[in-house]
Amino acid sequence: MVCDLLVGPLLARALLPLTAPLDDQFARQTAQVALDYLTADSSAKLAHAR
């Protein structure tokens, strides 16, 4: 799941010309989402996975 959170948006921005460019803000936001997922309690993760 974390791999998907990190790689998915990166590939989408690299391959689809209609999206915003790859920049520092994008990298920080993507990393923050992955960190939030890793630090969330397990019940929240199970609810998200459904």
C-alpha positions as CSV (number, residue, x, y, z in Angstrom):
1,M,0.0,0.0,0.0
2,V,2.7,2.5,0.9
3,C,4.5,1.7,-2.4
4,D,1.3,2.5,-4.3
5,L,1.0,5.8,-2.4
6,L,4.5,6.8,-3.3
7,V,4.8,5.4,-6.9
8,G,1.3,5.9,-8.3
9,P,1.1,9.7,-8.2
10,L,4.7,9.9,-9.5
11,L,4.0,7.7,-12.5
12,A,0.7,9.6,-13.2
13,R,2.5,12.9,-13.2
14,A,5.4,11.6,-15.3
15,L,3.3,9.9,-17.9
16,L,0.2,12.1,-18.2
17,P,0.9,15.5,-19.7
18,L,-2.3,17.1,-18.3
19,T,-1.3,17.0,-14.7
20,A,0.9,19.4,-12.7
21,P,4.7,19.1,-12.9
22,L,6.8,17.1,-10.6
23,D,8.1,19.6,-8.0
24,D,9.1,19.9,-4.4
25,Q,5.6,20.5,-3.1
26,F,4.4,17.4,-4.9
27,A,7.2,15.3,-3.3
28,R,6.4,16.6,0.1
29,Q,2.7,16.0,-0.1
30,T,3.2,12.5,-1.4
31,A,5.6,11.7,1.4
32,Q,3.3,13.2,4.0
33,V,0.4,11.0,2.8
34,A,2.5,7.9,3.1
35,L,3.8,8.9,6.5
36,D,0.2,9.6,7.7
37,Y,-0.8,6.2,6.5
38,L,2.1,4.5,8.3
39,T,1.4,6.3,11.5
40,A,-2.4,5.9,11.5
41,D,-3.9,3.3,13.8
42,S,-4.7,-0.1,12.4
43,S,-8.5,0.3,12.5
44,A,-8.3,3.4,10.3
45,K,-6.2,1.4,7.8
46,L,-8.7,-1.4,7.7
47,A,-11.5,1.0,7.1
48,H,-9.6,2.6,4.2
49,A,-8.7,-0.7,2.6
50,R,-12.4,-1.7,2.2
